[in-house]
Amino acid sequence: MLSFFYYNYKSRTKLFIFKTDIETKNKVKTIKSFLDSHPYIIKWSIDVEHTDNVLKIEARNNLSKNDIISQIKTQGFYCSLLTD
């Protein structure tokens, strides 16, 4: 049985999966401080070995996919949603 606290936590978070052009560890380093310091991002990872350079973000419900896409593009990278 799932606890109330776990369910409540999961119901207030979203998982976004994006295709990016963040293809090297050096590029990951350039965006790391932005992703680490974002107030609504809980966890994130970038798979630079995947052909789509997949960026996964677990975020609070306050953050939308369009917010993430525009903020990643502001950092100078391509970003589009892979799953909805």
N, C-alpha and C positions, 0 to 999 in steps of 0.2 A: 504494500500500500504506500502510495506517495504521500509525503507529509504535506500539510497545508502550506508550509513555508516554501517548499520546493515548487509546488504548483503555482503559488502566488508569484514567485520569482520568475518562473518560465512564462507566465501570462503577461509579464511586463517587459519582455525582451523579444527581439526579432533577430533572425539570422538572414544576412544578405550575402549573396555570392555574385561576384563581379568578374568580368574579363578585363584585363588591364594590359598595359605595355611596360609594366614594372618587371623587367626581365633579368635583372642582375642583383646581386647582393648590395652593390654600391647604390643602386636606385632605391632599394628597400631602405637603406640607411638614410637617404635623403627625405623619405616620407615618414620614417619611424617616429620622430619627435612629434609630428603633427597628429598621427594616429594615437600615440601614447597619451598625449595631453588633451585629446578631445573629451569633453565632459560626458557625452552620451555613448561613447564607445567603451564596451566592457572588455572585449577580447578581439584580437584580429590576427590574421596570418596571411602570408603571400606564398604561394607555391610557384617559385621561379622555374621549376623543372617541368611543370605542366605547360602544354602548348598555348593555353589561354592565360598563363600567368595569373592564376586564380587568386583573388583577394576575398577572404571570408571575414565578415565582420558580425560580431554579436553586439547588438546595441539596445539601448533602452527605447521604448516605444516613441519617445519624443523625436527621434531621428528618422527621416524618411530616405528612401532610396535616391530621390532626386537631390536631396541635400548632400548626400555622400558623393554622388557623381559630380556635382558642380564643385565641391570642395577638392576632390581629387584632381579634377581638370584645372582648378586654380593653381595646384601644385605643379602643373606642367605635364600631367600624365593623361593617357587615354583611359576611360573607364565606362563600361556598359554593363547592365544587369544581365546575368546568365540565367537566374531563376527568379521567379516571383512568388 
